[in-house]
Amino acid sequence: MILWVCLTLLLLGGISAVAIGNTAAVMGLTGDMIAGIAASLALLIFLGSSILGDYRGHLTTAARDMIIWGGLALLLVIGYTFRDEASYIVNRVAGELLPPGRPITVSTGTRGLHAVRIRQRSDRHFIARSRINGTNIILLVDTGASTVVLKPADARSVGIDPSRLSYTIPVNTANGAAFTASVRLNEVSIGPIVIRDIEALVAKPGTLKESLLGMNFLRRLRSYEFAGEFLTLRGP
């Protein structure tokens, strides 16, 4: 009997789709919409009858399983509703557990716009674990430096030969005065944020302890913000 009901609904839906088509004729519903509703009802009736048949004589088990599935569905709805808050909590916990400078991707609410958060180092400075020309390099965030500045060892790691450079450009950094040489980097990335074709300086050997992330990188971002123990970078 149930099978015939389902087949009848499907037949009526098919007839509606052919006879009415896409013209709204019955209570504002098109033939395709009526056909979809009929097919959904047929599926629900078929599945419902199967489930009731399996649970016949086991009402307690049926009630228990309905409560479990209903609870799971409710949790999914709650999780989707509060997904932004949950993401913030996860990122906050990850920021506390991961090493300082490790970029944590955070939600921006805007498609295509990337943002990362970096936790402060124990000495209250911010470092960024970046990739320069595909090589992992740790950069000290220095708003007093006008450009990215690499120490010789890091420059060598990204494919630059420090011995072939001419160190004629004086600069003042948080580490003191230094003579540097001008170079260009293919790209500097921090997490999903990528800045391409950027000017940089290489410090003369023995004058710089840490490579620096300077203002020419920060200015090409949409924004950056220091807040407590965290630095947030929002991509271009």
Secondary structure by P-SEA (a helix, b strand, c coil): caaaaaaaaaaaaaaaaaacccccccccccaaaaaaaaaaaaaaaaaaaaaaaaacccaaaaaaaaaaaaaaaaaaaaaaaaaaaaaaaaaaaaaacccccbbbbbbcccccbbbbbbbbccccbbbbbcccccbbbbbccccccccbbbcaaaaaaaccccccccccbbbbcccccbbbbbbcccccccccccccbbbbbbcccccccbbbbccccccccccccccccbbbbbcc
